[in-house]
Amino acid sequence: MFPTEANCRIVRKRRGIRGKGHSTMLLSTAVVYCQNSRGEVFPLRALLDSGSQSDLITHEAALALGLKCERVNTSICGVNGTSQFIKNKVSTVVSSKNRQFQKLMEFLVVPKITSLTPTDKLDISGIKIPEYIKLSDENFYSPGRINLLLSNQIFFEILNSEKLKLADVWEVDIARYSIRLRS
């Protein structure tokens, strides 16, 4: 069955402005694996942001992984010119589930990256994702905590996209790490 407004709807509305003709845009997310201080790997949910110049990790995730913090003296700028002072950075090896992508990366440590993403749970029961498509974030449709933000420095390294046309008005961008529905 092809996605339509009837079979792909918001299950639980959280907050935000919704107007007539509003569509939900899912941000690109991935479950990646990060090494802790003992070399063990743990899954963390990442937001892939081609507009960001810095890779970020939450303080909570860095602490849970036992990563050694190094002092830095920098700031990052966000929406409306807001600035946040950054005091620490950490390094860890990040890899995909199948280990086809693996890289030692530096992350700036921040208290929080964003609220739950997506903000609304989507009912995707009417959408058939082909079996050959392996999503890194199998829960892309459900609100969840974001532990990492992966910047434009590696965005295009890990995002191998192709488009799959499901119907005349629906197109799905399929990536190794995400899925985004558009109408």
C-alpha positions in Angstrom: 0.0 0.0 0.0 1.3 3.5 -0.9 1.5 6.2 1.8 -1.4 8.5 1.9 -2.8 11.0 4.5 -5.1 8.2 5.6 -2.4 5.6 6.3 0.5 7.8 7.4 -0.8 10.1 10.1 0.4 11.7 13.3 -0.5 9.4 16.1 0.2 11.8 19.0 0.4 15.5 18.6 3.0 17.1 20.8 3.5 20.8 20.2 4.0 23.2 17.4 2.0 25.0 14.8 0.1 22.8 12.3 -1.7 24.4 9.4 -3.8 23.1 6.6 -1.6 21.2 4.2 1.1 20.7 6.8 3.4 17.8 6.2 5.7 16.2 8.7 9.4 16.3 7.7 11.5 13.7 9.4 15.0 14.8 10.2 17.8 12.4 9.2 18.7 10.3 12.1 21.0 7.3 12.6 21.9 4.8 15.2 25.7 4.8 15.3 28.1 2.9 17.5 30.6 4.7 19.7 33.5 3.2 21.6 33.7 3.7 25.3 36.9 4.2 27.3 37.4 0.4 27.3 37.0 -0.1 23.6 33.4 -1.5 23.9 30.8 -0.1 21.5 27.4 1.2 22.4 24.5 2.4 20.2 23.7 6.1 20.3 21.1 8.0 18.2 22.5 10.8 16.0 21.0 13.6 14.1 22.7 14.1 10.7 23.0 17.8 10.1 24.5 19.0 6.8 24.2 22.6 8.0 26.3 22.2 11.1 30.0 22.8 11.2 30.6 21.1 14.6 30.1 17.5 15.8 28.3 17.4 19.1 27.8 14.9 21.9 25.6 15.3 25.0 27.4 15.5 28.4 25.2 12.6 29.5 26.4 10.4 26.6 30.1 11.4 27.0 29.8 10.6 30.7 28.1 7.2 30.1 30.8 6.2 27.7 33.5 7.3 30.2 35.2 9.4 27.6 38.1 11.6 28.7 37.2 15.3 28.4 39.8 17.8 27.1 39.5 21.5 27.9 38.6 23.8 25.0 37.7 27.5 24.8 35.2 27.9 22.0 31.6 28.7 21.3 28.9 27.6 18.9 26.3 29.8 17.3 22.8 28.7 16.7 19.3 30.0 15.7 18.8 33.8 15.9 22.5 34.2 16.6 22.4 32.6 20.0 25.8 31.5 21.3 26.8 28.8 23.7 30.2 28.6 25.3 31.9 25.2 25.1 34.4 24.0 27.7 35.1 20.4 26.8 35.6 18.1 23.8 36.0 14.3 23.6 37.2 11.8 21.0 35.8 8.4 20.2 35.5 6.0 17.3 32.1 6.1 15.6 31.0 3.3 13.3 27.9 2.1 11.5 26.1 -1.1 12.5 27.7 -3.0 9.7 31.1 -1.3 10.2 31.3 -0.1 6.6 31.8 3.4 8.1 34.3 3.8 10.9 36.1 7.0 12.0 37.9 8.5 14.9 36.0 11.8 15.6 36.2 14.8 18.0 32.9 16.0 19.6 32.2 19.2 21.4 30.3 18.4 24.7 27.0 20.2 25.1 24.2 19.8 27.8 21.5 19.0 25.2 21.3 18.8 21.4 17.6 19.0 20.8 14.2 17.9 22.1 12.8 14.5 21.2 13.0 13.8 17.5 10.7 13.6 15.7 8.3 15.6 17.9 5.3 13.5 16.8 5.0 9.7 16.6 4.0 8.7 13.1 1.8 5.7 12.3 3.7 4.0 9.5 1.7 0.8 9.5 0.5 1.5 5.9 4.0 2.0 4.5 5.9 -0.9 3.1 9.6 -0.4 3.2 11.3 -2.8 0.8 13.2 -5.6 2.6 16.5 -4.8 0.9 16.4 -1.3 2.6 18.3 -1.5 5.9 17.7 1.5 8.1 20.2 2.5 10.7 17.4 4.1 12.8 14.6 1.6 12.6 12.6 3.8 15.0 12.8 6.9 12.9 9.1 7.4 13.2 9.1 7.5 17.0 10.2 10.4 19.3 13.5 9.6 20.8 16.5 11.2 22.5 19.4 12.5 20.3 22.8 11.9 21.8 25.0 13.1 18.9 24.9 15.6 16.1 27.0 14.7 13.1 28.1 17.7 11.0 28.6 18.5 7.4 32.2 17.2 7.7 31.0 13.6 7.5 27.4 14.0 6.5 28.0 13.2 2.9 30.5 10.4 3.7 27.9 8.4 5.5 24.8 9.4 3.6 24.5 7.3 0.4 21.1 8.4 -0.9 18.8 7.1 -3.5 15.1 7.9 -4.3 12.3 5.4 -4.4 9.1 6.5 -6.0 6.1 5.0 -4.2 3.3 6.8 -6.0 2.7 9.9 -8.1 2.7 12.2 -5.1 5.0 10.3 -2.7 8.7 10.0 -2.9 11.0 8.5 -0.3 14.6 9.5 0.1 16.3 6.3 1.2 19.7 6.5 2.8 21.8 3.9 4.6 21.0 5.8 7.8 17.6 7.4 7.4 14.3 7.8 5.6 12.5 11.0 4.8 8.9 11.0 3.5 7.8 13.8 1.2 4.5 14.5 -0.6 
